[in-house]
Amino acid sequence: MKTFSDSYGIDCDQEKAIELMTTEHYITEKYLALGANQLKVTVLEDSADKFHSRVERVVRMREKAPAFARKLVKEEMTVVHEVWWHKQGAEKKGGFKGELPGMSGGIEADLTMCSGADGLAEIRIEGRVKVGVPLIGGRLEGFMAGIASDKFREDIEATRQYLADHC
């Protein structure tokens, strides 16, 4: 298993950020801004306490894959992931779980949103990648951990832009 972690400041207070980020509109707009193809967003739960969504989208992966992984990675892959946030409490806790099409294992992350010293929101990500492929699993996990970290960074930039337009 490979791990990755990062934290990002958001130019919006925590309560407004969680309110805006726990909507189907936000998720759809964010992924469209990121160039998602064949996007399908499903809200699994939307209550006062929790928001849980499932996103399916087609991504181009093969050109990014190292030579050792190209037989496992298709040109276009349907990526499916779920994100959830608990909306109550001083720190907002959430999670991410993504499947790796055609492979056993996946990407998981613990998400935490808190107020920084400046009163603005900060999101912390603690992620894990596990791939159950004999012989190359460890190398593939390292590659996928790098991709996941990059994708979370892109996701945060799209989130910052969305919140800048709506906070």
C-alpha positions as CSV (number, residue, x, y, z in Angstrom):
1,M,0.0,0.0,0.0
2,K,1.2,3.5,-0.9
3,T,0.1,6.6,1.0
4,F,-0.1,10.3,0.1
5,S,-1.2,13.4,2.1
6,D,-1.6,17.1,1.5
7,S,-3.5,20.1,2.9
8,Y,-5.0,23.0,1.1
9,G,-6.3,26.4,2.1
10,I,-9.7,27.5,0.8
11,D,-10.6,31.2,0.5
12,C,-14.0,30.7,2.2
13,D,-15.0,30.1,5.8
14,Q,-15.6,26.5,6.8
15,E,-19.4,26.7,7.2
16,K,-20.0,28.3,3.8
17,A,-17.5,26.0,2.1
18,I,-19.2,22.8,3.5
19,E,-22.6,24.2,2.5
20,L,-21.5,24.8,-1.0
21,M,-19.4,21.7,-1.5
22,T,-22.2,19.3,-0.4
23,T,-24.5,19.9,-3.4
24,E,-25.0,18.1,-6.7
25,H,-24.5,21.5,-8.5
26,Y,-21.0,21.9,-7.1
27,I,-19.9,18.4,-8.0
28,T,-21.3,18.7,-11.5
29,E,-19.8,22.1,-12.1
30,K,-16.4,21.1,-10.7
31,Y,-16.1,18.0,-12.9
32,L,-17.3,19.9,-16.0
33,A,-14.6,22.5,-15.3
34,L,-12.1,19.7,-15.1
35,G,-13.1,18.5,-18.5
36,A,-15.1,15.4,-17.4
37,N,-16.6,13.2,-20.2
38,Q,-19.8,11.2,-19.8
39,L,-20.4,12.5,-16.3
40,K,-23.0,11.0,-14.0
41,V,-23.5,12.4,-10.5
42,T,-25.7,10.6,-8.1
43,V,-26.5,11.9,-4.6
44,L,-26.8,8.9,-2.3
45,E,-27.6,10.9,0.8
46,D,-28.3,14.6,1.6
47,S,-29.4,15.2,5.2
48,A,-28.6,17.8,7.8
49,D,-25.8,15.6,9.0
50,K,-24.3,14.0,5.9
51,F,-23.8,14.4,2.2
52,H,-22.8,11.3,0.1
53,S,-22.3,11.3,-3.6
54,R,-21.2,8.9,-6.3
55,V,-19.5,10.1,-9.5
56,E,-18.9,8.2,-12.7
57,R,-16.9,9.7,-15.5
58,V,-14.7,8.6,-18.4
59,V,-11.1,9.6,-18.3
60,R,-8.1,9.1,-20.6
61,M,-5.4,7.3,-18.7
62,R,-3.2,5.2,-21.0
63,E,-0.9,8.0,-22.2
64,K,-0.1,8.8,-18.6
65,A,0.7,5.1,-17.7
66,P,4.3,3.9,-17.5
67,A,5.2,1.1,-19.9
68,F,4.8,-1.6,-17.2
69,A,1.2,-0.7,-16.6
70,R,-0.1,-0.1,-20.2
71,K,-1.5,-3.7,-20.5
72,L,-3.7,-3.0,-17.5
73,V,-4.7,0.5,-18.3
74,K,-7.2,1.1,-21.1
75,E,-7.2,4.1,-23.4
76,E,-10.4,5.4,-21.7
77,M,-11.6,4.2,-18.4
78,T,-14.8,4.7,-16.5
79,V,-13.7,5.9,-13.1
80,V,-16.2,5.5,-10.2
81,H,-15.8,7.2,-6.9
82,E,-17.8,8.2,-3.8
83,V,-17.3,11.2,-1.6
84,W,-19.0,11.9,1.7
85,W,-18.9,14.7,4.2
86,H,-20.3,14.8,7.8
87,K,-21.6,18.4,7.9
88,Q,-21.7,18.9,11.7
89,G,-19.0,19.5,14.3
90,A,-16.0,21.8,14.6
91,E,-14.1,19.7,12.1
92,K,-16.0,18.3,9.1
93,K,-14.9,14.7,8.5
94,G,-15.3,13.0,5.2
95,G,-14.0,10.3,2.9
96,F,-13.2,9.3,-0.6
97,K,-13.3,5.8,-2.1
98,G,-12.4,5.2,-5.8
99,E,-12.4,2.0,-7.8
100,L,-9.6,1.1,-10.2
101,P,-11.4,-0.3,-13.2
102,G,-10.2,-3.8,-14.1
103,M,-8.0,-4.1,-11.0
104,S,-8.5,-5.3,-7.5
105,G,-7.9,-2.6,-4.9
106,G,-8.5,1.1,-5.1
107,I,-7.9,4.6,-3.7
108,E,-9.3,5.7,-0.3
109,A,-8.8,8.9,1.6
110,D,-9.8,10.5,4.8
111,L,-10.9,14.1,4.4
112,T,-10.9,16.7,7.1
113,M,-12.1,20.3,6.8
114,C,-11.3,22.7,9.6
115,S,-10.9,26.4,10.2
116,G,-7.4,27.7,9.8
117,A,-5.8,30.4,12.0
118,D,-7.1,33.0,9.5
119,G,-10.7,31.8,9.8
120,L,-10.7,30.3,6.4
121,A,-11.3,26.6,5.6
122,E,-8.5,24.2,5.3
123,I,-8.8,20.7,3.8
124,R,-6.5,17.8,4.8
125,I,-6.3,14.7,2.7
126,E,-4.7,11.4,3.9
127,G,-4.9,8.9,1.1
128,R,-4.0,5.3,0.5
129,V,-3.7,3.3,-2.8
130,K,-3.9,-0.5,-2.8
131,V,-3.5,-2.6,-6.0
132,G,-3.7,-6.4,-5.9
133,V,-1.7,-7.2,-9.0
134,P,1.1,-9.8,-8.6
135,L,4.6,-8.8,-9.4
136,I,3.9,-5.1,-10.4
137,G,1.4,-4.2,-7.7
138,G,3.9,-2.1,-5.7
139,R,5.1,-0.1,-8.7
140,L,1.5,0.3,-9.9
141,E,0.5,1.6,-6.4
142,G,3.3,4.2,-6.6
143,F,2.1,5.3,-10.0
144,M,-1.5,5.5,-8.9
145,A,-0.6,7.3,-5.7
146,G,1.1,10.0,-7.8
147,I,-1.9,10.3,-10.1
148,A,-4.3,10.4,-7.1
149,S,-2.3,13.2,-5.5
150,D,-2.2,15.2,-8.7
151,K,-6.0,14.6,-9.2
152,F,-6.8,15.8,-5.7
153,R,-4.6,18.9,-6.4
154,E,-6.6,19.6,-9.6
155,D,-9.8,19.0,-7.7
156,I,-8.9,21.5,-5.1
157,E,-8.0,24.1,-7.7
158,A,-11.4,23.6,-9.3
159,T,-13.0,23.8,-5.8
160,R,-11.2,27.1,-5.1
161,Q,-12.5,28.6,-8.3
162,Y,-16.0,27.4,-7.7
163,L,-16.0,28.8,-4.1
164,A,-14.4,32.1,-5.3
165,D,-17.4,32.5,-7.6
166,H,-20.0,31.6,-4.9
167,C,-18.6,32.6,-1.4
